[in-house]
Amino acid sequence: MGGLKVLRESQDYFHQEETRLLRAASVQESIHDWLRLQASFEWQLQQTADLFEQDRWKALSELQSRLKLLID
């Protein structure tokens, strides 16, 4: 059981570190990171477009709704 406790603590640490790094990043840095990921996985997105297109449009619509709430 000690191993499971260490695993949970490690997971908590990495989650906290990820949150800290995300909060520390500027908007420009975040966009740059997103564009790098997009470029890296573009071919996979194209290959799976038919499978996930509906979900992607739904997610985009939800994102736009959330952004609109920030503007209003």
VMD Tcl script that builds the backbone (N, CA, C; Angstrom):
set m [mol new atoms 216]
animate dup $m
set s [atomselect $m all]
$s set {name element resname resid chain x y z} {
  {N N MET 1 A 0.811 -1.198 0.000}
  {CA C MET 1 A 0.000 0.000 0.000}
  {C C MET 1 A 0.851 1.256 0.000}
  {N N GLY 2 A 2.067 1.179 0.520}
  {CA C GLY 2 A 2.938 2.346 0.535}
  {C C GLY 2 A 3.196 2.872 -0.865}
  {N N GLY 3 A 3.313 1.960 -1.829}
  {CA C GLY 3 A 3.553 2.367 -3.211}
  {C C GLY 3 A 2.396 3.173 -3.771}
  {N N LEU 4 A 1.167 2.790 -3.413}
  {CA C LEU 4 A -0.018 3.498 -3.881}
  {C C LEU 4 A -0.068 4.908 -3.291}
  {N N LYS 5 A 0.318 5.030 -2.026}
  {CA C LYS 5 A 0.345 6.344 -1.381}
  {C C LYS 5 A 1.358 7.248 -2.077}
  {N N VAL 6 A 2.523 6.716 -2.371}
  {CA C VAL 6 A 3.558 7.495 -3.063}
  {C C VAL 6 A 3.071 7.907 -4.455}
  {N N LEU 7 A 2.406 6.999 -5.125}
  {CA C LEU 7 A 1.868 7.298 -6.456}
  {C C LEU 7 A 0.847 8.434 -6.391}
  {N N ARG 8 A -0.048 8.388 -5.420}
  {CA C ARG 8 A -1.050 9.451 -5.258}
  {C C ARG 8 A -0.382 10.783 -4.937}
  {N N GLU 9 A 0.603 10.757 -4.058}
  {CA C GLU 9 A 1.310 11.991 -3.703}
  {C C GLU 9 A 2.052 12.549 -4.916}
  {N N SER 10 A 2.646 11.679 -5.710}
  {CA C SER 10 A 3.336 12.116 -6.919}
  {C C SER 10 A 2.351 12.722 -7.907}
  {N N GLN 11 A 1.208 12.084 -8.039}
  {CA C GLN 11 A 0.178 12.589 -8.941}
  {C C GLN 11 A -0.293 13.976 -8.482}
  {N N ASP 12 A -0.492 14.129 -7.185}
  {CA C ASP 12 A -0.890 15.436 -6.639}
  {C C ASP 12 A 0.174 16.483 -6.916}
  {N N TYR 13 A 1.435 16.107 -6.724}
  {CA C TYR 13 A 2.535 17.042 -6.968}
  {C C TYR 13 A 2.542 17.490 -8.425}
  {N N PHE 14 A 2.430 16.546 -9.363}
  {CA C PHE 14 A 2.476 16.903 -10.775}
  {C C PHE 14 A 1.269 17.747 -11.176}
  {N N HIS 15 A 0.115 17.459 -10.601}
  {CA C HIS 15 A -1.075 18.273 -10.884}
  {C C HIS 15 A -0.866 19.704 -10.372}
  {N N GLN 16 A -0.334 19.838 -9.180}
  {CA C GLN 16 A -0.072 21.172 -8.620}
  {C C GLN 16 A 0.979 21.918 -9.446}
  {N N GLU 17 A 2.006 21.218 -9.871}
  {CA C GLU 17 A 3.051 21.844 -10.689}
  {C C GLU 17 A 2.494 22.271 -12.047}
  {N N GLU 18 A 1.667 21.420 -12.644}
  {CA C GLU 18 A 1.036 21.772 -13.919}
  {C C GLU 18 A 0.180 23.029 -13.757}
  {N N THR 19 A -0.599 23.086 -12.693}
  {CA C THR 19 A -1.444 24.253 -12.430}
  {C C THR 19 A -0.591 25.500 -12.235}
  {N N ARG 20 A 0.496 25.376 -11.505}
  {CA C ARG 20 A 1.389 26.521 -11.277}
  {C C ARG 20 A 1.976 27.020 -12.586}
  {N N LEU 21 A 2.430 26.102 -13.422}
  {CA C LEU 21 A 3.024 26.500 -14.698}
  {C C LEU 21 A 1.999 27.143 -15.624}
  {N N LEU 22 A 0.787 26.598 -15.642}
  {CA C LEU 22 A -0.259 27.184 -16.481}
  {C C LEU 22 A -0.606 28.598 -16.029}
  {N N ARG 23 A -0.660 28.803 -14.740}
  {CA C ARG 23 A -0.973 30.132 -14.220}
  {C C ARG 23 A 0.168 31.117 -14.465}
  {N N ALA 24 A 1.375 30.627 -14.496}
  {CA C ALA 24 A 2.536 31.492 -14.697}
  {C C ALA 24 A 2.737 31.870 -16.162}
  {N N ALA 25 A 2.161 31.096 -17.061}
  {CA C ALA 25 A 2.352 31.346 -18.489}
  {C C ALA 25 A 1.537 32.552 -18.938}
  {N N SER 26 A 2.134 33.342 -19.810}
  {CA C SER 26 A 1.402 34.465 -20.384}
  {C C SER 26 A 0.448 33.946 -21.457}
  {N N VAL 27 A -0.443 34.798 -21.894}
  {CA C VAL 27 A -1.366 34.417 -22.968}
  {C C VAL 27 A -0.570 34.055 -24.215}
  {N N GLN 28 A 0.442 34.845 -24.516}
  {CA C GLN 28 A 1.263 34.584 -25.697}
  {C C GLN 28 A 1.974 33.233 -25.595}
  {N N GLU 29 A 2.500 32.912 -24.426}
  {CA C GLU 29 A 3.165 31.623 -24.231}
  {C C GLU 29 A 2.177 30.472 -24.382}
  {N N SER 30 A 0.988 30.638 -23.847}
  {CA C SER 30 A -0.031 29.597 -23.950}
  {C C SER 30 A -0.443 29.371 -25.402}
  {N N ILE 31 A -0.616 30.454 -26.143}
  {CA C ILE 31 A -0.979 30.334 -27.558}
  {C C ILE 31 A 0.148 29.667 -28.338}
  {N N HIS 32 A 1.378 30.069 -28.046}
  {CA C HIS 32 A 2.530 29.461 -28.715}
  {C C HIS 32 A 2.577 27.956 -28.438}
  {N N ASP 33 A 2.356 27.547 -27.193}
  {CA C ASP 33 A 2.335 26.123 -26.840}
  {C C ASP 33 A 1.229 25.394 -27.581}
  {N N TRP 34 A 0.053 26.022 -27.644}
  {CA C TRP 34 A -1.074 25.399 -28.336}
  {C C TRP 34 A -0.760 25.229 -29.814}
  {N N LEU 35 A -0.173 26.249 -30.440}
  {CA C LEU 35 A 0.167 26.160 -31.860}
  {C C LEU 35 A 1.205 25.062 -32.118}
  {N N ARG 36 A 2.176 24.905 -31.203}
  {CA C ARG 36 A 3.155 23.825 -31.343}
  {C C ARG 36 A 2.469 22.458 -31.265}
  {N N LEU 37 A 1.549 22.306 -30.325}
  {CA C LEU 37 A 0.810 21.041 -30.221}
  {C C LEU 37 A -0.030 20.800 -31.473}
  {N N GLN 38 A -0.682 21.844 -31.934}
  {CA C GLN 38 A -1.501 21.738 -33.147}
  {C C GLN 38 A -0.645 21.260 -34.319}
  {N N ALA 39 A 0.520 21.874 -34.490}
  {CA C ALA 39 A 1.406 21.483 -35.589}
  {C C ALA 39 A 1.886 20.035 -35.430}
  {N N SER 40 A 2.161 19.640 -34.201}
  {CA C SER 40 A 2.647 18.277 -33.956}
  {C C SER 40 A 1.603 17.215 -34.256}
  {N N PHE 41 A 0.346 17.528 -33.967}
  {CA C PHE 41 A -0.705 16.514 -34.088}
  {C C PHE 41 A -1.666 16.760 -35.241}
  {N N GLU 42 A -1.358 17.704 -36.108}
  {CA C GLU 42 A -2.264 18.032 -37.211}
  {C C GLU 42 A -2.596 16.815 -38.064}
  {N N TRP 43 A -1.596 16.014 -38.379}
  {CA C TRP 43 A -1.848 14.852 -39.234}
  {C C TRP 43 A -2.809 13.874 -38.570}
  {N N GLN 44 A -2.717 13.718 -37.239}
  {CA C GLN 44 A -3.639 12.826 -36.539}
  {C C GLN 44 A -5.049 13.403 -36.532}
  {N N LEU 45 A -5.136 14.720 -36.362}
  {CA C LEU 45 A -6.453 15.368 -36.400}
  {C C LEU 45 A -7.105 15.162 -37.763}
  {N N GLN 46 A -6.322 15.276 -38.808}
  {CA C GLN 46 A -6.861 15.066 -40.152}
  {C C GLN 46 A -7.303 13.619 -40.355}
  {N N GLN 47 A -6.520 12.686 -39.834}
  {CA C GLN 47 A -6.845 11.266 -39.992}
  {C C GLN 47 A -8.114 10.864 -39.247}
  {N N THR 48 A -8.417 11.556 -38.152}
  {CA C THR 48 A -9.573 11.200 -37.325}
  {C C THR 48 A -10.729 12.191 -37.473}
  {N N ALA 49 A -10.646 13.067 -38.458}
  {CA C ALA 49 A -11.657 14.114 -38.626}
  {C C ALA 49 A -13.070 13.530 -38.718}
  {N N ASP 50 A -13.247 12.487 -39.505}
  {CA C ASP 50 A -14.582 11.907 -39.663}
  {C C ASP 50 A -15.122 11.315 -38.358}
  {N N LEU 51 A -14.237 10.756 -37.544}
  {CA C LEU 51 A -14.667 10.128 -36.295}
  {C C LEU 51 A -15.072 11.136 -35.223}
  {N N PHE 52 A -14.353 12.256 -35.152}
  {CA C PHE 52 A -14.526 13.173 -34.032}
  {C C PHE 52 A -15.023 14.565 -34.416}
  {N N GLU 53 A -15.347 14.770 -35.686}
  {CA C GLU 53 A -15.724 16.107 -36.141}
  {C C GLU 53 A -16.904 16.675 -35.361}
  {N N GLN 54 A -17.929 15.880 -35.151}
  {CA C GLN 54 A -19.112 16.363 -34.421}
  {C C GLN 54 A -18.744 16.780 -32.993}
  {N N ASP 55 A -17.920 15.985 -32.314}
  {CA C ASP 55 A -17.487 16.331 -30.957}
  {C C ASP 55 A -16.640 17.599 -30.946}
  {N N ARG 56 A -15.800 17.747 -31.947}
  {CA C ARG 56 A -14.949 18.943 -32.019}
  {C C ARG 56 A -15.782 20.202 -32.233}
  {N N TRP 57 A -16.792 20.120 -33.104}
  {CA C TRP 57 A -17.654 21.285 -33.321}
  {C C TRP 57 A -18.435 21.627 -32.053}
  {N N LYS 58 A -18.876 20.608 -31.338}
  {CA C LYS 58 A -19.595 20.845 -30.083}
  {C C LYS 58 A -18.675 21.519 -29.064}
  {N N ALA 59 A -17.453 21.026 -28.943}
  {CA C ALA 59 A -16.490 21.617 -28.009}
  {C C ALA 59 A -16.170 23.060 -28.398}
  {N N LEU 60 A -16.034 23.321 -29.687}
  {CA C LEU 60 A -15.766 24.683 -30.151}
  {C C LEU 60 A -16.937 25.603 -29.819}
  {N N SER 61 A -18.137 25.107 -30.011}
  {CA C SER 61 A -19.328 25.895 -29.697}
  {C C SER 61 A -19.390 26.222 -28.210}
  {N N GLU 62 A -19.088 25.244 -27.365}
  {CA C GLU 62 A -19.077 25.469 -25.917}
  {C C GLU 62 A -17.995 26.479 -25.525}
  {N N LEU 63 A -16.837 26.380 -26.151}
  {CA C LEU 63 A -15.765 27.329 -25.880}
  {C C LEU 63 A -16.186 28.746 -26.268}
  {N N GLN 64 A -16.806 28.876 -27.427}
  {CA C GLN 64 A -17.255 30.194 -27.862}
  {C C GLN 64 A -18.302 30.761 -26.899}
  {N N SER 65 A -19.180 29.918 -26.396}
  {CA C SER 65 A -20.182 30.369 -25.426}
  {C C SER 65 A -19.520 30.859 -24.149}
  {N N ARG 66 A -18.523 30.138 -23.684}
  {CA C ARG 66 A -17.806 30.547 -22.472}
  {C C ARG 66 A -17.057 31.860 -22.675}
  {N N LEU 67 A -16.423 31.988 -23.841}
  {CA C LEU 67 A -15.708 33.230 -24.135}
  {C C LEU 67 A -16.674 34.414 -24.222}
  {N N LYS 68 A -17.847 34.172 -24.773}
  {CA C LYS 68 A -18.845 35.225 -24.874}
  {C C LYS 68 A -19.263 35.689 -23.473}
  {N N LEU 69 A -19.379 34.751 -22.538}
  {CA C LEU 69 A -19.718 35.129 -21.155}
  {C C LEU 69 A -18.654 36.025 -20.535}
  {N N LEU 70 A -17.408 35.800 -20.903}
  {CA C LEU 70 A -16.322 36.638 -20.388}
  {C C LEU 70 A -16.408 38.055 -20.953}
  {N N ILE 71 A -16.859 38.161 -22.173}
  {CA C ILE 71 A -16.949 39.472 -22.838}
  {C C ILE 71 A -18.126 40.272 -22.282}
  {N N ASP 72 A -19.238 39.596 -22.041}
  {CA C ASP 72 A -20.460 40.281 -21.582}
  {C C ASP 72 A -20.379 40.743 -20.174}
}
mol reanalyze $m
mol bondsrecalc $m
mol representation Tube
mol addrep $m
